[in-house]
Amino acid sequence: MRPQLVTALGRLSWPGAAAELRAECDVFQRYHLARMLFLSDELRRVDRLFSAHGIRLVAFKGAVLAAHLYGDLSQREYGDLDVIVPRHQVEEAERLLGSLGYSGPQRDAEFRHTFLAFQQQYAFIRDDIGVSIDLHWHFNGVHSPFPLQPADVWNENAEVKLGDRLIATLSGANLALLLAGHGTKEVWKKLGWIRDFAMLVDRHADLDWSAVFGRAKAQRCGDAVLLGCLLAEILLGVPVPVALAENISSNRPVRERAVAMADALRRTVPPPQVRPYLEDLGLCDRRIDRIWSVVLQSLTRTAGDYAALPLRPPFWWIYYLTRPLRLVFKAIALFQRQEA
């Protein structure tokens, strides 16, 4: 939210602001703008290379979202780049990122494919320039549903101009589904995510919100759209789309979640600590999906299993047997700590 705050204070001629605060904001604004320009340039470089090798790329969040929603790269803070490519082109995309100096922070490709593929994204980092790229082939892990599906992206996307290059990105209904899903998955713990969604609602009055909600509901994530709309209204005064008013009015759990989340943000109370990936359960409309998600996670090998018991690759199948036991022991230890 800092870019928005600095812009607002500037328009008001910095009323009552101490000189030290203004100087600190000026330093932040200069660094922020330089950093955003650098990240957008790096995205153009990756897009150019992928295009030259026939890899389809759609960028989302980050620079393209700032340009699309706000018309200004400097009006959002973001620290990395997010791109999605078709599943069958992931390996080639990994190779090309390697040619640009990016590497996976967790061992080699075999390790990633065994212990990280369930996330349906890999992280690649260039430490020398401080840039991280999240390479997706889906928008969420395999354990939980998500409002937006990759096939929807390849069938319909928009373009945003960054410098001298047009970058494919999400727009309209696809962007609404992405923002609603991402915010709900992350428990809407940042006001900036709610601001993004509110900006979309406000600027896309012609969007068919009934269809957006219908698509999310078909993926068993309809509550995510309702929750995003209600938080935008409660915290930022952007009215709920008329087409969704009745759905929200009749959905008591969504209303209660929105009020609790809004209250926590107003009081700057951090959300409760949740074990990684269990927070995805908030995306599930149905209890059966939440149960099934937990079951799948209990049977999926992760990097944590390897860290707890490092084995050589020929024996990695053993983690299918040891993971449920490790989770049981962790649950017992947690229960004992709570009882102490």
ABEGO torsion letter per residue (X at the ends): XAAAAAAAAAAAGGBGBBAAAAAAAAAAAAAAAAAAAAAAAAAAAAAAAAAAAGBBBBBBEEAAAAAAAAGBAAABBBABBBBBBBAAAAAAAAAAAAAAGBBBABEBAAAAAAAAAAAGBBBBBBAAAGBBBBBBABABBAABBBABBAAAAAABBBBBBBEABBBBBBBEAAAAAAAAAAAAAAGGABAAAAAAAAAAAAABAABBAAAAAAAAAAAGAAAAAAAAAAAAAAAAGBBBBAAAAAAAAABAAAAAAAAAAAAAAAAGBBBBBBBBGAAAAAABABAAAAAAAAAAAAABBBAAAAAABBBBAAAAAAAAAAAAAAAAAAAAAAAAAAAX
